[in-house]
Amino acid sequence: MAANGRAKKIFPAMVKYAESSGLKITVHQTSGRGDGLRFLSQVNLSSYDGIIAVGGDGTLFETVNGWFLNASEKKPPIGILPVGTGNSVSIDLGLPAFDYKTALDIIRQGKTQKTDVGKFESENQTRYFINILGLGFITDVGLTAAKYKKFGRNAYTLAVLEELLTLKGIPLRLTIDGKKLDRSCIFVEVSNSRYTGADFMMAPGAVLNDGLLDITILNKVGRLRLLQYFPSLFKGKHILKPEVETIQARKITIESEIPKLLAPDGEHLGTTPVSIECLPQAVELFWP
């Protein structure tokens, strides 16, 4: 359950508030990883006015991918109740974590706006992300953060400190809107929204509906230097550092000699080589 079980504890209150607000809801409680995606890919979405993702970035990832896989002629907007460990997209929407009343009020008012979606192809599969896709140090941090989930928002901070112990550069070839770049990187992050995890402003210039993805490349640095950079991630000041490159693009491919694990929207699936494309205003969200 999202946020180390915290979402489950307040779920009855969320349902009660939704119903008292006049929303008629049908609840599907997921039983494990992938269940939300499978359910949404098969249900008849034409009979609903909206889909509500109750959780964090991982829940939204499954919701968006299930939405794309669904064959219904009419597919409704997606709403977010940000009650996960990481609630990255909700920050861009101005939704405070665990403020389910504000989130449900927005859904009840019915205001929507279209958002871009990142499409990526890896291991002969096509998937979608609405927040971010990364590889390298940040991906490793996400894996490690899972064991610190009980610490809530501090899970990512603790994971960063642990992953610094085995830090090393990754040789990569990137093709960005046709231009080839060879780099030795600590990480590459391809962002659709500004934040990643709970608090890191990875791409301060990212806009959810500008038709572009924001690429952040951290070229090889030492452990001490990266540790010094760490506080700047909270406010997006890392992009001012000399080892950091930022590029906006519509299409990106990333290749490596050794396959590297990908992290779309906080999940861990797929490896390099990967092809990434921005789909402008492809999904409608309930939006303040």
C-alpha distance (Angstrom), angle and dihedral (degrees) to the residues before:
residue distance angle dihedral
M1 . . .
A2 3.82 . .
A3 3.83 120.7 .
N4 3.81 93.6 16.0
G5 3.81 92.5 -62.2
R6 3.80 97.8 -45.2
A7 3.80 91.9 113.0
K8 3.80 90.8 54.3
K9 3.81 91.3 54.6
I10 3.79 93.9 55.7
F11 3.81 96.7 35.7
P12 3.84 95.3 98.2
A13 3.81 89.6 53.1
M14 3.81 90.4 50.1
V15 3.81 91.8 51.7
K16 3.80 91.6 46.6
Y17 3.81 92.3 50.8
A18 3.81 92.1 46.8
E19 3.81 92.4 52.2
S20 3.81 92.8 44.3
S21 3.81 87.9 53.2
G22 3.78 90.8 58.3
L23 3.79 97.9 -101.8
K24 3.80 115.4 140.8
I25 3.80 104.9 -148.6
T26 3.78 138.7 -176.9
V27 3.80 114.0 -154.6
H28 3.79 125.3 -145.5
Q29 3.79 110.9 -177.5
T30 3.80 111.0 -159.0
S31 3.78 118.9 -127.0
G32 3.80 97.9 -156.4
R33 3.79 147.1 -32.3
G34 3.80 111.8 -32.8
D35 3.80 95.6 15.4
G36 3.80 94.0 105.6
L37 3.80 91.6 51.1
R38 3.82 92.7 49.2
F39 3.80 92.8 47.6
L40 3.80 95.3 48.8
S41 3.79 93.1 45.2
Q42 3.82 90.8 58.7
V43 3.83 107.7 33.1
N44 3.82 120.5 95.5
L45 3.80 100.4 -105.7
S46 3.81 93.0 -178.1
S47 3.80 90.0 81.8
Y48 3.82 94.7 58.6
D49 3.80 132.5 76.4
G50 3.79 94.1 -153.4
I51 3.79 147.3 -1.8
I52 3.81 119.2 -133.2
A53 3.81 119.1 -155.1
V54 3.81 105.9 -153.2
G55 3.80 107.3 -163.5
G56 3.78 138.6 33.7
D57 3.78 138.9 -59.4
G58 3.82 94.0 -51.0
T59 3.80 92.4 53.0
L60 3.79 91.0 49.2
F61 3.81 90.2 48.9
E62 3.81 91.2 56.0
T63 3.80 90.9 44.2
V64 3.81 93.9 52.7
N65 3.82 93.4 45.0
G66 3.81 91.9 47.6
W67 3.82 88.8 49.0
F68 3.82 91.5 54.4
L69 3.81 93.4 46.1
N70 3.79 92.7 49.6
A71 3.81 114.9 103.7
S72 3.83 97.1 -155.7
E73 3.79 113.9 133.4
K74 3.81 91.2 -132.9
K75 3.80 120.1 39.5
P76 3.82 118.4 -173.0
P77 3.84 130.3 -138.2
I78 3.80 121.1 -82.9
G79 3.80 123.0 -121.2
I80 3.79 126.8 -163.9
L81 3.80 129.7 -140.4
P82 3.84 99.2 -170.4
V83 3.80 102.7 -145.4
G84 3.81 101.4 130.5
T85 3.79 135.7 103.4
G86 3.80 89.7 -100.8
N87 3.81 119.3 29.9
S88 3.78 100.5 175.0
V89 3.80 103.2 152.1
S90 3.80 92.6 44.7
I91 3.82 89.2 61.2
D92 3.81 89.8 61.2
L93 3.81 88.2 49.7
G94 3.81 91.1 52.3
L95 3.81 93.7 -113.9
P96 3.83 114.2 143.7
A97 3.80 114.9 -137.7
F98 3.82 113.3 -91.7
D99 3.82 93.0 5.6
Y100 3.78 91.0 127.3
K101 3.80 93.9 160.8
T102 3.82 93.1 62.1
A103 3.80 90.6 44.3
L104 3.82 92.7 50.8
D105 3.81 91.5 46.1
I106 3.83 88.8 56.4
I107 3.80 90.8 50.7
R108 3.81 91.6 47.5
Q109 3.83 91.0 52.0
G110 3.81 88.8 55.4
K111 3.81 98.3 -139.3
T112 3.79 111.1 155.0
Q113 3.77 140.2 177.7
K114 3.79 132.5 -174.1
T115 3.79 119.6 -112.3
D116 3.78 135.0 -164.0
V117 3.79 119.7 -108.9
G118 3.78 129.8 -156.2
K119 3.80 115.1 -129.1
F120 3.80 118.0 -160.5
E121 3.78 134.1 -176.7
S122 3.79 120.6 -154.9
E123 3.80 134.7 149.6
N124 3.84 89.8 6.9
Q125 3.80 91.8 -59.4
T126 3.79 131.9 110.6
R127 3.79 119.7 -142.1
Y128 3.80 137.8 164.8
F129 3.80 136.6 -134.6
I130 3.77 131.1 -169.9
N131 3.80 99.4 -172.6
I132 3.81 116.4 31.2
L133 3.79 145.7 -35.5
G134 3.78 119.1 -152.5
L135 3.76 145.7 164.0
G136 3.77 136.2 -165.6
F137 3.78 124.7 29.3
I138 3.81 96.4 1.2
T139 3.81 91.4 50.2
D140 3.79 90.6 51.2
V141 3.80 88.8 48.7
G142 3.79 90.0 54.2
L143 3.80 91.6 53.4
T144 3.77 92.3 48.2
A145 3.82 92.8 45.3
A146 3.80 90.0 65.3
K147 3.79 91.3 73.9
Y148 3.81 90.4 51.7
K149 3.82 95.8 50.6
K150 3.79 91.8 118.2
F151 3.80 87.8 68.5
G152 3.81 90.7 62.2
R153 3.82 114.4 -158.7
N154 3.81 90.7 9.5
A155 3.82 92.7 61.9
Y156 3.80 93.7 90.9
T157 3.80 93.1 47.0
L158 3.79 92.1 53.5
A159 3.80 91.1 46.7
V160 3.82 91.8 52.7
L161 3.78 90.9 54.9
E162 3.81 91.9 50.4
E163 3.82 95.0 47.0
L164 3.81 91.7 52.0
L165 3.80 87.6 73.2
T166 3.84 92.4 70.0
L167 3.80 99.5 32.4
K168 3.83 118.0 153.8
G169 3.81 139.1 150.6
I170 3.83 123.8 -98.0
P171 3.84 120.5 -143.3
L172 3.82 107.2 -131.9
R173 3.79 139.7 170.2
L174 3.79 114.3 -147.6
T175 3.79 126.2 -170.0
I176 3.79 108.9 -161.8
D177 3.80 115.3 -174.0
G178 3.80 87.7 -29.6
K179 3.81 97.4 -45.3
K180 3.83 115.9 116.4
L181 3.82 121.8 -139.9
D182 3.82 127.2 -178.2
R183 3.79 113.3 -156.5
S184 3.79 143.9 164.9
C185 3.80 100.8 -138.7
I186 3.75 140.6 -175.1
F187 3.79 88.4 -157.4
V188 3.80 144.5 -18.6
E189 3.79 119.4 -150.2
V190 3.81 124.1 -172.5
S191 3.80 107.6 -161.5
N192 3.78 134.9 -166.5
S193 3.82 93.5 173.9
R194 3.78 131.5 32.3
Y195 3.80 104.5 -108.8
T196 3.78 138.4 56.4
G197 3.79 128.4 -168.2
A198 3.77 112.0 -5.9
D199 3.78 104.3 -45.7
F200 3.82 113.8 0.2
M201 3.82 114.6 117.4
M202 3.78 94.2 -153.5
A203 3.82 97.5 166.4
P204 3.81 110.5 24.4
G205 3.80 92.2 178.0
A206 3.80 96.6 51.1
V207 3.80 119.0 120.6
L208 3.79 121.1 -167.6
N209 3.80 95.4 -136.3
D210 3.82 107.7 30.3
G211 3.81 96.4 103.7
L212 3.82 92.5 -115.6
L213 3.79 138.7 98.1
D214 3.81 119.1 -139.3
I215 3.81 115.9 -134.3
T216 3.80 120.3 -156.6
I217 3.82 117.1 -169.0
L218 3.78 122.3 -173.5
N219 3.77 107.7 -163.8
K220 3.79 120.4 -149.7
V221 3.82 114.9 -56.1
G222 3.80 134.4 160.3
R223 3.79 125.6 -100.9
L224 3.78 95.1 -103.5
R225 3.80 92.2 48.3
L226 3.80 91.8 49.7
L227 3.79 90.9 47.4
Q228 3.80 88.2 53.7
Y229 3.82 88.9 51.3
F230 3.78 93.3 51.0
P231 3.85 98.4 85.7
S232 3.83 90.5 50.5
L233 3.83 90.5 62.7
F234 3.78 91.2 71.1
K235 3.82 92.1 65.2
G236 3.80 100.1 27.2
K237 3.81 93.4 -109.0
H238 3.81 92.2 129.2
I239 3.80 89.6 84.6
L240 3.83 88.2 71.1
K241 3.83 91.8 62.2
P242 3.83 117.4 104.5
E243 3.81 94.5 -124.4
V244 3.82 92.9 55.6
E245 3.81 123.8 88.6
T246 3.81 123.5 -168.2
I247 3.80 122.6 -166.7
Q248 3.80 133.7 169.8
A249 3.79 117.8 -143.2
R250 3.78 146.7 154.8
K251 3.82 99.2 -142.2
I252 3.82 129.8 30.4
T253 3.79 135.1 173.3
I254 3.81 123.5 -169.3
E255 3.81 123.7 -163.8
S256 3.79 132.2 -178.8
E257 3.80 135.3 177.7
I258 3.80 90.2 -125.1
P259 3.83 116.4 40.6
K260 3.81 110.6 -106.1
L261 3.78 123.8 -153.4
L262 3.81 116.9 -110.9
A263 3.80 126.9 -139.8
P264 3.81 113.0 -156.3
D265 3.82 112.8 -176.9
G266 3.79 92.9 -20.4
E267 3.81 94.4 -49.8
H268 3.81 124.3 112.1
L269 3.79 116.2 -132.5
G270 3.76 138.3 118.4
T271 3.80 128.3 31.3
T272 3.78 139.3 -135.3
P273 2.96 134.1 -47.8
V274 3.79 90.2 70.1
S275 3.80 133.9 165.9
I276 3.81 117.0 -152.7
E277 3.79 129.9 -169.2
C278 3.81 134.6 178.3
L279 3.82 114.1 -125.8
P280 3.81 103.9 -157.9
Q281 3.83 116.0 -131.3
A282 3.80 91.6 -19.3
V283 3.83 99.6 150.9
E284 3.78 132.3 40.7
L285 3.81 118.3 -133.1
F286 3.77 131.3 -169.4
W287 3.79 98.9 -110.2
P288 3.84 133.5 -174.6
